[in-house]
């Protein structure tokens, strides 16, 4: 017992670590093109995250296109970005600074994580702290989209 106490004693004195004066939290950036061409059309639009789905009990104008109805991830309605079936928009005209597509990318990126299974964009709509379950946590399409985006 004395040996255990002796081994643990040095650990009891240190409760914080000073990060220093140049402490910076690394910013994680997720691929915008993949968002515009894959995530937004196949997740955000397909699962009606913006307008909701009245057939599933969502109130009219009660989802992410209505910033007063949600506490996070306010989205803007816009036509899908034309990617010609690939992973890069054919033009930057609809994705430039101040565009609705860029605003959506920024809002959704804040809900993303390098470990997609911990990301609010995955956890909440799969049934945790969300008004309703939007998709199953085992939905292979959602898993593929988010795991791929997390790695880009």
C-alpha positions in Angstrom: 0.0 0.0 0.0 2.8 2.4 0.9 4.4 1.7 -2.5 1.1 2.7 -4.3 0.8 5.9 -2.3 4.5 6.7 -3.1 3.9 6.2 -6.8 0.8 8.3 -6.9 2.0 11.1 -4.7 3.8 13.0 -7.5 0.6 13.1 -9.5 -1.4 14.8 -6.7 0.5 18.1 -7.0 -0.2 18.9 -10.6 -3.8 19.7 -11.4 -3.4 22.1 -14.4 -1.1 22.6 -17.3 -0.1 26.1 -18.4 -0.5 26.2 -22.2 1.7 29.2 -22.5 1.1 32.6 -24.1 0.9 31.3 -27.7 -1.8 28.7 -27.1 -3.9 28.1 -30.3 -6.6 25.6 -30.9 -6.2 24.0 -34.3 -9.0 24.8 -36.6 -10.4 21.8 -38.4 -11.5 22.5 -42.0 -13.7 20.1 -43.9 -13.6 19.9 -47.7 -16.1 22.5 -49.0 -16.4 20.9 -52.5 -17.3 17.6 -51.0 -19.9 19.4 -48.9 -21.4 21.2 -51.9 -21.4 18.1 -54.2 -22.2 15.3 -51.8 -23.2 16.2 -48.2 -25.6 19.0 -48.9 -27.6 17.3 -51.7 -27.5 13.8 -50.3 -28.0 14.6 -46.6 -29.2 18.2 -46.0 -31.5 18.4 -49.0 -32.5 14.7 -49.2 -33.4 14.4 -45.6 -35.3 17.8 -45.6 -33.2 19.3 -42.9 -34.1 22.8 -44.0 -37.9 22.7 -44.5 -38.6 19.6 -42.5 -41.1 17.0 -43.5 -44.7 17.6 -42.6 -45.6 14.0 -43.4 -43.4 13.1 -40.4 -44.9 15.6 -38.1 -42.6 18.6 -38.6 -44.2 22.0 -38.3 -44.4 24.1 -41.4 -41.3 26.3 -41.5 -40.2 24.8 -38.2 -36.8 23.3 -39.1 -33.4 24.6 -40.1 -34.5 27.2 -42.7 -36.1 29.0 -39.8 -33.4 30.4 -37.5 -35.9 31.2 -34.8 -37.1 27.6 -34.7 -33.6 26.1 -34.2 -30.8 26.8 -31.7 -28.1 25.9 -34.2 -27.2 25.2 -37.8 -29.5 27.8 -39.4 -29.6 27.0 -43.1 -30.4 29.0 -46.2 -32.6 27.7 -49.0 -30.9 27.7 -52.5 -30.8 25.5 -55.6 -28.4 22.6 -55.5 -24.8 23.4 -56.5 -24.1 22.0 -60.0 -21.3 19.5 -59.7 -22.0 17.6 -62.9 -22.1 14.4 -60.9 -18.6 14.8 -59.5 -17.0 16.1 -56.3 -16.2 19.7 -57.5 -18.7 22.4 -58.4 -18.6 23.2 -62.2 -18.5 26.9 -61.3 -17.8 29.0 -58.1 -20.7 31.4 -58.9 -23.0 29.7 -56.4 -20.5 28.9 -53.8 -18.6 32.2 -53.4 -18.3 34.4 -50.3 -21.7 35.4 -48.9 -23.6 32.8 -51.0 -26.3 30.7 -49.4 -24.3 27.6 -50.2 -21.2 28.9 -48.4 -23.3 29.9 -45.4 -24.7 26.4 -45.2 -21.2 24.9 -45.5 -20.1 27.1 -42.6 -23.1 26.2 -40.4 -22.9 22.5 -41.0 -19.1 22.5 -40.6 -19.5 23.8 -37.1 -21.6 20.6 -36.4 -19.0 18.3 -37.9 -16.1 16.5 -36.2 -13.1 14.5 -37.4 -14.8 11.6 -35.7 -18.1 11.7 -37.4 -19.7 9.4 -34.8 -19.3 12.3 -32.2 -20.4 15.0 -34.6 -23.7 16.7 -33.8 -24.6 16.5 -37.5 -24.7 12.7 -37.0 -25.6 12.3 -33.3 -28.6 14.7 -33.1 -30.7 13.8 -36.1 -30.0 10.1 -35.5 -32.3 10.5 -32.4 -30.4 12.3 -29.6 -31.6 15.7 -28.5 -33.5 16.4 -31.7 -37.2 16.9 -32.1 -37.4 13.6 -34.1 -35.2 11.0 -35.6 -34.3 12.1 -39.1 -32.2 9.0 -40.0 -31.0 5.8 -38.4 -27.5 5.8 -36.8 -26.9 2.7 -38.9 -28.0 4.4 -42.2 -25.2 3.3 -44.6 -25.6 6.4 -46.9 -25.2 8.8 -44.0 -22.3 6.9 -42.6 -20.5 6.9 -45.9 -21.1 10.6 -46.5 -20.0 11.8 -43.1 -17.1 9.4 -42.6 -15.8 10.4 -46.1 -16.2 14.1 -45.3 -14.5 13.7 -42.0 -11.5 12.3 -43.7 -11.2 15.0 -46.3 
